[in-house]
Amino acid sequence: MERTEPKRSKERPKWTSTTNRHSRRQALLAGSGVLTTALAGCTGIGTSGANRGTTTAESADGEGGPVVVASFFSFFDFARNIARGTSIEVRNLVPTGLHGHGWEPNAQITREIVEADAFIHVGEDFQPWADRAITTLEADGVETALINAREGIELVDLAASLDPEEEGVGEDRGRDPHFWLDPQRAKQSVDTITDGLVDVAPGDEATLRDNAEAYKDEVLDRIDADYREIFESAERNVVQLAAHNAFQYIGVAYDVQMRPLVTNLAASDDIKPSDITEAKETIDEFGIEYIGAAVFETRRPAQQLLEETAVEAYFPVTPYAGVREDWVESGWGYEEIAYNINMPTFEVVLGNKRPEEAGPDGWAEQWRNFE
């Protein structure tokens, strides 16, 4: 599926730098350092702005409406599409170029959350800093509404290859948290976020719900159908990834075996010799020529497999956990990343297409063995 631009005719929100916003919570911040101190102490990071998020979507109606902040890129993108044409401003808290799972923010992010009208998060035990923020907000009686994007989602069991030390997520221990990779589960998250945005901007309810239905029908259902076509067309149902265990929902949804090199949930976890050995066996057994490598993770394991096996090249995959600067400049969201990163790579690693046939013009040259 070669695609560089979405089919929707509605104008997408512009991405700009975040700015501080004065609100009813400013008095609380000015009068007490409790919140800032509590979260800075938990994260072990000072008050420098170096880790502060830099991407946001402005509301179509300009400043002055409710501000909603998100702890994870995918749900920021869902929210900005839902909020298009309303008074709501949506901001992404995770800085450009960082993976949204393991990031630890500084105290400035505390101010962003406290000043916001709503905070979209991924549920407990996925982002420890977000859990600490929520605990502190509730203890101090801050009025920021909490929108749990995972609420009501049916999670799947963790892969059998998962490191036995892994415990899973909160009350769903033993379950995989990366549900948003399945477009159908993502649709349920869109509904939850929509309900939360309606609560903070009831006057925009009609537009919010119309946008949500359009996004589910025109984007997520189309992504689902195009993914299904890719995997059903493949002669092989095994994908080798030099990445952490984040892609199982694609495997479950489309009946394909995802073989991650890192078999636990931590994107920053060390690669064990046994992981490399197992990957080599998979590559030999299935005659794999190309593998996927995670955009926001180290490429050293992929390079090692390139040197020590018959693999010819690696190409990019991402669980939509963050964005590169050039993606921000191009206005890419969940939809564009699916069509310009993940889908072309799955076409190649499954053997459906040669690299030069996949993706938009120049894709193979840009992404082959990327640094």
VOZA-758771 format. One record per residue (C-alpha): residue in three letters; x, y, z. Coordinates in steps of 0.05 Angstrom, whole numbers, plus 32768, in hexadecimal, padded with zeros to 4 digits. Each point is the difference from the previous one (the first is absolute). Layout:
N
atom aa ALA&px X&py Y&pz Z;
...
***
This chain:
371
atom aa MET&px 8000&py 8000&pz 8000;
atom aa GLU&px 8026&py 803D&pz 7FE7;
atom aa ARG&px 7FE4&py 803F&pz 801F;
atom aa THR&px 801E&py 8042&pz 8015;
atom aa GLU&px 7FC3&py 802D&pz 800A;
atom aa PRO&px 7FBE&py 7FF1&pz 8023;
atom aa LYS&px 7FC0&py 8002&pz 7FD6;
atom aa ARG&px 7FDA&py 802B&pz 8031;
atom aa SER&px 7FEF&py 8044&pz 7FE5;
atom aa LYS&px 7FF9&py 8022&pz 8043;
atom aa GLU&px 803B&py 802B&pz 8014;
atom aa ARG&px 802E&py 7FE0&pz 8033;
atom aa PRO&px 8016&py 8028&pz 803E;
atom aa LYS&px 8043&py 8024&pz 7FFC;
atom aa TRP&px 803A&py 7FEA&pz 802C;
atom aa THR&px 8021&py 8037&pz 8028;
atom aa SER&px 802B&py 8009&pz 803E;
atom aa THR&px 7FDD&py 7FFC&pz 8044;
atom aa THR&px 7FF9&py 803F&pz 8029;
atom aa ASN&px 7FEF&py 800B&pz 8049;
atom aa ARG&px 7FB6&py 800E&pz 800C;
atom aa HIS&px 7FE5&py 8028&pz 803A;
atom aa SER&px 7FC3&py 7FDE&pz 801F;
atom aa ARG&px 7FD9&py 7FFA&pz 8040;
atom aa ARG&px 8037&py 7FD1&pz 8019;
atom aa GLN&px 8036&py 8036&pz 7FFB;
atom aa ALA&px 7FF0&py 8018&pz 8046;
atom aa LEU&px 800B&py 7FBA&pz 801B;
atom aa LEU&px 8043&py 7FFB&pz 7FDD;
atom aa ALA&px 8017&py 8045&pz 8017;
atom aa GLY&px 7FE9&py 7FF5&pz 8047;
atom aa SER&px 801F&py 7FBC&pz 800D;
atom aa GLY&px 803B&py 7FD9&pz 7FE6;
atom aa VAL&px 7FE3&py 7FBE&pz 8019;
atom aa LEU&px 7FEB&py 7FE4&pz 7FBC;
atom aa THR&px 803F&py 8014&pz 7FDC;
atom aa THR&px 802E&py 7FE7&pz 8037;
atom aa ALA&px 7FDB&py 7FBE&pz 8007;
atom aa LEU&px 8005&py 7FEE&pz 7FB7;
atom aa ALA&px 8047&py 8019&pz 7FF6;
atom aa GLY&px 8015&py 7FD6&pz 803C;
atom aa CYS&px 7FDE&py 7FC3&pz 7FE3;
atom aa THR&px 8020&py 8005&pz 7FBC;
atom aa GLY&px 8045&py 8013&pz 8019;
atom aa ILE&px 8004&py 8036&pz 7FCB;
atom aa GLY&px 8008&py 804B&pz 800C;
atom aa THR&px 7FD7&py 803A&pz 7FE6;
atom aa SER&px 8026&py 800A&pz 7FBE;
atom aa GLY&px 7FD5&py 8003&pz 7FC2;
atom aa ALA&px 802B&py 7FCF&pz 7FDA;
atom aa ASN&px 7FCE&py 7FC7&pz 8004;
atom aa ARG&px 7FC3&py 802B&pz 7FF5;
atom aa GLY&px 7FD0&py 7FEC&pz 7FC8;
atom aa THR&px 8004&py 802A&pz 7FC2;
atom aa THR&px 7FC6&py 7FEB&pz 7FD4;
atom aa THR&px 7FB8&py 8014&pz 8004;
atom aa ALA&px 7FC2&py 800A&pz 7FD6;
atom aa GLU&px 7FDF&py 8044&pz 8006;
atom aa SER&px 7FB5&py 8004&pz 8001;
atom aa ALA&px 7FE0&py 801C&pz 7FC1;
atom aa ASP&px 7FE0&py 8037&pz 8029;
atom aa GLY&px 8042&py 8019&pz 801E;
atom aa GLU&px 8013&py 8009&pz 8049;
atom aa GLY&px 7FCF&py 8004&pz 8039;
atom aa GLY&px 7FDE&py 7FBC&pz 7FFD;
atom aa PRO&px 800C&py 7FC3&pz 802C;
atom aa VAL&px 8047&py 7FE3&pz 7FFE;
atom aa VAL&px 800A&py 7FB5&pz 7FFF;
atom aa VAL&px 8044&py 7FE0&pz 8009;
atom aa ALA&px 8013&py 7FB8&pz 7FEE;
atom aa SER&px 8036&py 7FD3&pz 801D;
atom aa PHE&px 8009&py 7FD6&pz 7FC0;
atom aa PHE&px 8004&py 8013&pz 7FB7;
atom aa SER&px 7FCA&py 7FD1&pz 7FE4;
atom aa PHE&px 7FCB&py 801B&pz 802E;
atom aa PHE&px 8016&py 8048&pz 7FF5;
atom aa ASP&px 7FF5&py 7FF3&pz 7FB6;
atom aa PHE&px 7FBC&py 7FE0&pz 800B;
atom aa ALA&px 7FEC&py 803C&pz 802B;
atom aa ARG&px 8017&py 8035&pz 7FCF;
atom aa ASN&px 7FD8&py 7FDF&pz 7FC8;
atom aa ILE&px 7FC3&py 7FFB&pz 802C;
atom aa ALA&px 8007&py 8049&pz 8016;
atom aa ARG&px 800A&py 801C&pz 7FBA;
atom aa GLY&px 7FD4&py 803D&pz 7FF5;
atom aa THR&px 7FEF&py 8008&pz 804A;
atom aa SER&px 8017&py 802F&pz 8037;
atom aa ILE&px 802D&py 7FCA&pz 801E;
atom aa GLU&px 804C&py 8005&pz 7FFC;
atom aa VAL&px 8025&py 7FBD&pz 8004;
atom aa ARG&px 8049&py 7FFA&pz 8015;
atom aa ASN&px 8031&py 7FC6&pz 7FFE;
atom aa LEU&px 802C&py 7FFD&pz 803F;
atom aa VAL&px 8035&py 7FD1&pz 7FE5;
atom aa PRO&px 803A&py 8023&pz 7FDD;
atom aa THR&px 800E&py 7FF4&pz 7FB7;
atom aa GLY&px 802F&py 7FC5&pz 7FF4;
atom aa LEU&px 7FF2&py 7FDB&pz 8041;
atom aa HIS&px 7FDB&py 7FBF&pz 800C;
atom aa GLY&px 7FC1&py 800D&pz 8029;
atom aa HIS&px 8008&py 7FC3&pz 802D;
atom aa GLY&px 8041&py 800B&pz 8025;
atom aa TRP&px 8005&py 804B&pz 8000;
atom aa GLU&px 8006&py 8026&pz 8043;
atom aa PRO&px 7FEB&py 8049&pz 7FFE;
atom aa ASN&px 8017&py 803D&pz 8027;
atom aa ALA&px 7FD7&py 802D&pz 802D;
atom aa GLN&px 7FE9&py 802D&pz 7FC7;
atom aa ILE&px 7FD3&py 7FC6&pz 7FE9;
atom aa THR&px 7FDF&py 8002&pz 8044;
atom aa ARG&px 7FEC&py 8048&pz 7FF2;
atom aa GLU&px 7FE4&py 7FEC&pz 7FBD;
atom aa ILE&px 7FD4&py 7FCA&pz 8020;
atom aa VAL&px 7FEA&py 802B&pz 803A;
atom aa GLU&px 7FEB&py 8039&pz 7FD1;
atom aa ALA&px 7FDC&py 7FD1&pz 7FD0;
atom aa ASP&px 7FB6&py 7FF4&pz 8001;
atom aa ALA&px 800B&py 7FB5&pz 7FF2;
atom aa PHE&px 8039&py 7FCE&pz 8000;
atom aa ILE&px 7FFD&py 7FC5&pz 7FD0;
atom aa HIS&px 8029&py 7FC5&pz 8019;
atom aa VAL&px 8009&py 7FB5&pz 7FF0;
atom aa GLY&px 7FE9&py 7FE1&pz 8041;
atom aa GLU&px 8029&py 7FED&pz 803D;
atom aa ASP&px 8045&py 7FE0&pz 8000;
atom aa PHE&px 8011&py 8010&pz 7FB7;
atom aa GLN&px 8020&py 8045&pz 800B;
atom aa PRO&px 8016&py 8005&pz 8049;
atom aa TRP&px 8008&py 804C&pz 7FFB;
atom aa ALA&px 7FB7&py 8007&pz 7FEB;
atom aa ASP&px 7FEA&py 7FD4&pz 803A;
atom aa ARG&px 8026&py 802C&pz 8031;
atom aa ALA&px 7FE2&py 803F&pz 7FE1;
atom aa ILE&px 7FBA&py 7FE4&pz 8007;
atom aa THR&px 800B&py 7FEC&pz 8048;
atom aa THR&px 801B&py 8045&pz 8011;
atom aa LEU&px 7FC8&py 8024&pz 7FDB;
atom aa GLU&px 7FCB&py 7FD8&pz 8025;
atom aa ALA&px 8022&py 800A&pz 8043;
atom aa ASP&px 8002&py 804B&pz 7FF6;
atom aa GLY&px 7FB9&py 8006&pz 7FE5;
atom aa VAL&px 8014&py 801C&pz 7FBC;
atom aa GLU&px 7FC5&py 8003&pz 7FD1;
atom aa THR&px 8023&py 7FE4&pz 7FC2;
atom aa ALA&px 7FD1&py 7FCB&pz 7FE3;
atom aa LEU&px 8020&py 7FBC&pz 7FF4;
atom aa ILE&px 7FF3&py 7FDA&pz 7FBF;
atom aa ASN&px 8019&py 7FB8&pz 8002;
atom aa ALA&px 8008&py 7FEC&pz 7FB6;
atom aa ARG&px 8005&py 7FB7&pz 8015;
atom aa GLU&px 7FBE&py 7FFE&pz 8025;
atom aa GLY&px 7FD4&py 7FC5&pz 7FEC;
atom aa ILE&px 8032&py 7FE4&pz 7FCE;
atom aa GLU&px 8006&py 7FB4&pz 7FFD;
atom aa LEU&px 804A&py 7FF2&pz 8004;
atom aa VAL&px 8020&py 7FC0&pz 7FE5;
atom aa ASP&px 802E&py 7FD1&pz 8026;
atom aa LEU&px 804A&py 800F&pz 7FFD;
atom aa ALA&px 8028&py 7FD7&pz 7FCE;
atom aa ALA&px 8019&py 7FBD&pz 8019;
atom aa SER&px 8047&py 8018&pz 7FF3;
atom aa LEU&px 7FF9&py 8039&pz 8031;
atom aa ASP&px 8036&py 8007&pz 8034;
atom aa PRO&px 7FE4&py 7FDE&pz 803F;
atom aa GLU&px 8014&py 803D&pz 8029;
atom aa GLU&px 7FCC&py 802A&pz 7FDC;
atom aa GLU&px 7FC1&py 800C&pz 8028;
atom aa GLY&px 7FD3&py 8022&pz 7FCE;
atom aa VAL&px 7FD6&py 803E&pz 800C;
atom aa GLY&px 7FDC&py 8013&pz 8040;
atom aa GLU&px 7FC1&py 7FD8&pz 800D;
atom aa ASP&px 800C&py 7FDF&pz 7FBC;
atom aa ARG&px 8041&py 7FDE&pz 8014;
atom aa GLY&px 8013&py 7FCB&pz 7FCE;
atom aa ARG&px 7FE0&py 802A&pz 7FC8;
atom aa ASP&px 8020&py 8026&pz 7FC7;
atom aa PRO&px 7FF4&py 804C&pz 8005;
atom aa HIS&px 800F&py 8012&pz 7FB6;
atom aa PHE&px 7FB7&py 7FFB&pz 7FEB;
atom aa TRP&px 8000&py 803E&pz 7FD3;
atom aa LEU&px 8026&py 7FDA&pz 7FCA;
atom aa ASP&px 7FBE&py 7FDB&pz 7FF2;
atom aa PRO&px 7FD5&py 8034&pz 7FDB;
atom aa GLN&px 7FC0&py 7FE0&pz 801A;
atom aa ARG&px 8016&py 8007&pz 8048;
atom aa ALA&px 8019&py 8046&pz 7FF0;
atom aa LYS&px 7FB8&py 8011&pz 7FEC;
atom aa GLN&px 7FE8&py 7FF2&pz 8047;
atom aa SER&px 8037&py 802E&pz 801A;
atom aa VAL&px 7FE7&py 8036&pz 7FD1;
atom aa ASP&px 7FBB&py 7FF9&pz 801F;
atom aa THR&px 801C&py 8007&pz 8046;
atom aa ILE&px 8029&py 803D&pz 7FEE;
atom aa THR&px 7FC3&py 801F&pz 7FDE;
atom aa ASP&px 7FD6&py 7FF8&pz 803F;
atom aa GLY&px 8037&py 8021&pz 8028;
atom aa LEU&px 8005&py 803B&pz 7FD0;
atom aa VAL&px 7FB5&py 8009&pz 8001;
atom aa ASP&px 8003&py 8006&pz 804B;
atom aa VAL&px 8032&py 803A&pz 7FFC;
atom aa ALA&px 7FDE&py 8022&pz 7FC4;
atom aa PRO&px 7FB6&py 7FED&pz 8000;
atom aa GLY&px 7FF0&py 8037&pz 7FCF;
atom aa ASP&px 802A&py 7FDD&pz 7FCC;
atom aa GLU&px 7FE0&py 7FBC&pz 8009;
atom aa ALA&px 7FE1&py 7FFA&pz 7FBB;
atom aa THR&px 8041&py 8010&pz 7FDC;
atom aa LEU&px 8029&py 7FD3&pz 802E;
atom aa ARG&px 7FD3&py 7FC4&pz 7FF5;
atom aa ASP&px 7FFC&py 800D&pz 7FB4;
atom aa ASN&px 804C&py 8004&pz 7FFC;
atom aa ALA&px 8008&py 7FC1&pz 8029;
atom aa GLU&px 7FD1&py 7FD8&pz 7FD4;
atom aa ALA&px 8022&py 801A&pz 7FC1;
atom aa TYR&px 8044&py 7FEE&pz 801B;
atom aa LYS&px 7FEB&py 7FBA&pz 8012;
atom aa ASP&px 7FDD&py 7FF4&pz 7FBD;
atom aa GLU&px 802F&py 8024&pz 7FD1;
atom aa VAL&px 8043&py 7FF3&pz 8021;
atom aa LEU&px 8001&py 7FC6&pz 8031;
atom aa ASP&px 7FD3&py 7FD3&pz 7FD8;
atom aa ARG&px 8028&py 800E&pz 7FC1;
atom aa ILE&px 8042&py 7FF2&pz 8024;
atom aa ASP&px 7FE2&py 7FBF&pz 801A;
atom aa ALA&px 7FEB&py 7FEB&pz 7FBA;
atom aa ASP&px 8043&py 8012&pz 7FE1;
atom aa TYR&px 8027&py 7FDB&pz 8037;
atom aa ARG&px 7FD4&py 7FC3&pz 7FF5;
atom aa GLU&px 800D&py 8001&pz 7FB5;
atom aa ILE&px 804C&py 8002&pz 800D;
atom aa PHE&px 8000&py 7FC5&pz 8030;
atom aa GLU&px 7FCD&py 7FD6&pz 7FDA;
atom aa SER&px 8028&py 8009&pz 7FC0;
atom aa ALA&px 8041&py 7FE6&pz 801F;
atom aa GLU&px 801A&py 7FBA&pz 7FF5;
atom aa ARG&px 8025&py 8002&pz 8042;
atom aa ASN&px 7FDF&py 8010&pz 8043;
atom aa VAL&px 8040&py 800E&pz 8028;
atom aa VAL&px 801F&py 8045&pz 800A;
atom aa GLN&px 8043&py 8009&pz 8021;
atom aa LEU&px 8008&py 8042&pz 8024;
atom aa ALA&px 803E&py 801E&pz 8020;
atom aa ALA&px 7FD2&py 8023&pz 8031;
atom aa HIS&px 7FE0&py 7FF6&pz 8045;
atom aa ASN&px 7FC0&py 7FD9&pz 800B;
atom aa ALA&px 7FCE&py 8036&pz 7FE8;
atom aa PHE&px 7FE0&py 7FE3&pz 7FC2;
atom aa GLN&px 7FD9&py 7FC5&pz 8019;
atom aa TYR&px 7FBC&py 8021&pz 7FF3;
atom aa ILE&px 8011&py 8002&pz 7FB5;
atom aa GLY&px 8010&py 7FB6&pz 8005;
atom aa VAL&px 7FBF&py 7FF0&pz 8023;
atom aa ALA&px 7FD5&py 802B&pz 7FD2;
atom aa TYR&px 801D&py 7FE6&pz 7FBF;
atom aa ASP&px 8017&py 7FB9&pz 8012;
atom aa VAL&px 804A&py 800C&pz 7FF8;
atom aa GLN&px 803A&py 7FEC&pz 802E;
atom aa MET&px 8026&py 803C&pz 8019;
atom aa ARG&px 8045&py 7FEC&pz 8017;
atom aa PRO&px 801D&py 803A&pz 8028;
atom aa LEU&px 804A&py 7FFE&pz 8010;
atom aa VAL&px 7FF3&py 801C&pz 8046;
atom aa THR&px 7FCC&py 7FD3&pz 801F;
atom aa ASN&px 7FE8&py 802D&pz 8037;
atom aa LEU&px 7FDB&py 8042&pz 8002;
atom aa ALA&px 803B&py 802F&pz 800E;
atom aa ALA&px 8018&py 8025&pz 7FC1;
atom aa SER&px 8042&py 800E&pz 8022;
atom aa ASP&px 800E&py 7FBA&pz 8019;
atom aa ASP&px 8041&py 7FDD&pz 7FF1;
atom aa ILE&px 8006&py 7FCD&pz 7FC8;
atom aa LYS&px 8014&py 7FBB&pz 801B;
atom aa PRO&px 802B&py 7FCF&pz 7FD8;
atom aa SER&px 7FC6&py 7FD0&pz 8001;
atom aa ASP&px 7FD5&py 8035&pz 7FDD;
atom aa ILE&px 8032&py 8006&pz 7FC8;
atom aa THR&px 8005&py 7FB4&pz 7FFA;
atom aa GLU&px 7FB4&py 7FF8&pz 7FFB;
atom aa ALA&px 7FFC&py 8036&pz 7FCC;
atom aa LYS&px 8036&py 7FDF&pz 7FD6;
atom aa GLU&px 7FDA&py 7FBE&pz 8003;
atom aa THR&px 7FC0&py 8023&pz 7FE8;
atom aa ILE&px 8024&py 8022&pz 7FC7;
atom aa ASP&px 8020&py 7FBE&pz 7FE9;
atom aa GLU&px 7FC0&py 7FD7&pz 8008;
atom aa PHE&px 7FD4&py 802F&pz 7FD7;
atom aa GLY&px 8034&py 801B&pz 7FCF;
atom aa ILE&px 7FF5&py 8047&pz 8017;
atom aa GLU&px 8023&py 8036&pz 7FD6;
atom aa TYR&px 7FE7&py 803E&pz 8023;
atom aa ILE&px 7FEF&py 8012&pz 8048;
atom aa GLY&px 7FDF&py 803A&pz 8023;
atom aa ALA&px 8026&py 802D&pz 8030;
atom aa ALA&px 7FE0&py 802F&pz 8032;
atom aa VAL&px 8008&py 804A&pz 7FF0;
atom aa PHE&px 8008&py 8018&pz 8048;
atom aa GLU&px 802C&py 7FC6&pz 8019;
atom aa THR&px 8048&py 7FEE&pz 7FF6;
atom aa ARG&px 8012&py 7FE3&pz 7FBC;
atom aa ARG&px 803C&py 7FD8&pz 8019;
atom aa PRO&px 7FDA&py 7FBE&pz 8003;
atom aa ALA&px 7FE5&py 8009&pz 7FBA;
atom aa GLN&px 8047&py 8010&pz 7FE8;
atom aa GLN&px 8019&py 7FC2&pz 8022;
atom aa LEU&px 7FCD&py 7FD5&pz 7FDD;
atom aa LEU&px 8014&py 8022&pz 7FBF;
atom aa GLU&px 8048&py 7FEC&pz 800B;
atom aa GLU&px 7FF4&py 7FB9&pz 801A;
atom aa THR&px 7FC5&py 7FE6&pz 7FD6;
atom aa ALA&px 7FE7&py 7FFF&pz 7FB9;
atom aa VAL&px 7FD4&py 803E&pz 800E;
atom aa GLU&px 800C&py 8034&pz 7FCA;
atom aa ALA&px 7FE4&py 803E&pz 8022;
atom aa TYR&px 7FD3&py 801A&pz 8037;
atom aa PHE&px 7FC7&py 8032&pz 7FF9;
atom aa PRO&px 7FD8&py 802A&pz 8032;
atom aa VAL&px 7FC7&py 7FED&pz 802E;
atom aa THR&px 7FE2&py 8027&pz 8039;
atom aa PRO&px 7FC7&py 7FF4&pz 8032;
atom aa TYR&px 7FEB&py 8049&pz 7FF7;
atom aa ALA&px 8023&py 8011&pz 8042;
atom aa GLY&px 8022&py 8040&pz 7FE8;
atom aa VAL&px 8011&py 802C&pz 7FC5;
atom aa ARG&px 803E&py 8018&pz 7FDC;
atom aa GLU&px 800B&py 804A&pz 7FF0;
atom aa ASP&px 7FF4&py 7FF5&pz 7FB5;
atom aa TRP&px 7FBE&py 7FDC&pz 8010;
atom aa VAL&px 7FEA&py 803C&pz 8029;
atom aa GLU&px 8013&py 802F&pz 7FC8;
atom aa SER&px 7FD6&py 7FD6&pz 7FD0;
atom aa GLY&px 7FC5&py 7FFE&pz 8030;
atom aa TRP&px 8002&py 7FB5&pz 8006;
atom aa GLY&px 7FD2&py 7FDC&pz 8031;
atom aa TYR&px 7FEA&py 7FB9&pz 800D;
atom aa GLU&px 7FE4&py 7FFB&pz 7FBA;
atom aa GLU&px 803C&py 801A&pz 7FDA;
atom aa ILE&px 8031&py 7FD6&pz 8029;
atom aa ALA&px 7FD8&py 7FC2&pz 7FF0;
atom aa TYR&px 8003&py 800D&pz 7FB5;
atom aa ASN&px 8046&py 801C&pz 7FFB;
atom aa ILE&px 8026&py 7FD5&pz 8034;
atom aa ASN&px 7FDF&py 7FC0&pz 8018;
atom aa MET&px 7FD9&py 7FEA&pz 7FC3;
atom aa PRO&px 8039&py 8005&pz 7FCE;
atom aa THR&px 802E&py 7FDB&pz 8030;
atom aa PHE&px 7FCE&py 7FC8&pz 800B;
atom aa GLU&px 7FF8&py 7FF9&pz 7FB5;
atom aa VAL&px 804C&py 7FF8&pz 7FF9;
atom aa VAL&px 800E&py 7FD3&pz 803C;
atom aa LEU&px 7FC7&py 7FD1&pz 7FEC;
atom aa GLY&px 801B&py 7FFB&pz 7FBA;
atom aa ASN&px 7FC3&py 8020&pz 7FDF;
atom aa LYS&px 802B&py 8036&pz 7FDE;
atom aa ARG&px 8049&py 800F&pz 7FF3;
atom aa PRO&px 8018&py 803D&pz 8027;
atom aa GLU&px 8002&py 802C&pz 7FC2;
atom aa GLU&px 7FB6&py 7FF0&pz 7FF3;
atom aa ALA&px 7FE8&py 8012&pz 8046;
atom aa GLY&px 7FEB&py 8043&pz 801D;
atom aa PRO&px 8001&py 8044&pz 7FDF;
atom aa ASP&px 8037&py 8014&pz 7FCF;
atom aa GLY&px 8045&py 7FFC&pz 8020;
atom aa TRP&px 7FE7&py 7FD8&pz 803C;
atom aa ALA&px 8031&py 7FC6&pz 7FF9;
atom aa GLU&px 803B&py 802E&pz 7FF6;
atom aa GLN&px 7FEE&py 802A&pz 803C;
atom aa TRP&px 7FF1&py 7FC7&pz 8031;
atom aa ARG&px 802E&py 7FC7&pz 7FEB;
atom aa ASN&px 802E&py 7FF3&pz 803C;
atom aa PHE&px 7FED&py 8044&pz 801D;
atom aa GLU&px 8029&py 801E&pz 8038;
***
